[in-house]
Amino acid sequence: MRLREAPGMVYPSFRVARPKLLGGALCLDLVNTVEWRGAPQPSERLTDYGELLIWAEAAETIGRKERLRLEAMAERHPDAAAAALAEAIALRETLAALFTAASPRPALVERLNAWLARAPERLRLAASGEAVAWAAERGDDAFLAPLWPVVWSAADLLVSGQAARVRSCADRRCAWLFLDTARGRHRRWCSMEGCGNRAKARRHYKRHRAA
């Protein structure tokens, strides 16, 4: 199934089309849950709490058992689940502003600090395949469990000095964020297969018309 064809299109559920995790950091992948962020008609992918859970499982902030547990809780407590989704979107927009600012703004850092204050302590590691990451203990609000690794990812990215490598896709309509780990820091596109190929096709079309 081809995705991200044009701004304003209706996208299938993450249940049908697996989330594209191109950011290189959890916090950036959450920011990228808006399609065509820079276009006049961006498309929201976190349309309900269930979509957040599917994204979180794909991003490995929670496992399948935790997703199923939270889905069952959301059915019993829809208002609490909706409130958690609203908080997730607010966190996402804070991160988007934080990582596109020319330099870290104190007010945005304080918003992230407020999330860090709510997050449970990082007391243990968990292995998943070949990767090892901090495991999120259950905090006061179980519905927010998928977000704690994202919050830690944002803090780690800031203090590591790697935030200077965060780039926005060269297609301004896309505006997805990614961590440029290329040696020469010359990566331009969120993915060559998507925005990169579309730009190449546009250049080819213009040359053809000019000829």
C-alpha positions, 0 to 999 in steps of 0.5 A: 500500500502506497502512503504519503502520496499527497497532502490532505489524503485520508490515511488508513489505520496503523492497524492496516499500514505499519507506522513509518519510523524514520526519525532515528529517535523515538521522540522524532518518530512521535512528532512524525505521526502527523502526515504532511505537517508543513502543508495547509491540510496536514493529516492526523494519524493519532485519531484515537487512543487505539492508534497511539497504542498501535504506534507505540507497539511498533515503536517498541515503547510497549509490548503486545501484552501491554497494548492489549491490556491498555486497549481493554482498559480504554474500552472500560474508561473511554474518557480517561483514554481520550484524555491520555490521547490529548496529552500525547498530542500535546507532548508531540507538539511540544517536541515538534516545537523544541526540535525545530527551534534554532536553539532550545527555548527555556519555556519548551525545556520546562514543558519537557521537564514537567513531563520528566517530573511525571515520568517514573524513574528509570530503574531497569533495562529491558532487552528486545531482540538485539536492543537494550533500552530503559523499561518504563515502570507503571506510573500513576496514570497507566494510560500514559505508559506508552509515552515515558520512553518517548519523554526519556528519548527527548531528554537524552537527545537534548543532553547528548548534543545530538539535537543539533543533527535533527533535520526537517525533510527538504520537502517543506510540505512533509516537514518530518523530522529525522536525526541526520547521522550521515558522515557529512550531515548531508541527508535531505529527505525523511526517506529517499523512497518517498520524498526523495523520489518524488523530488527526483520525479518532479525535477525530471518532469520539469526538464522534460517540459523544458526540452 
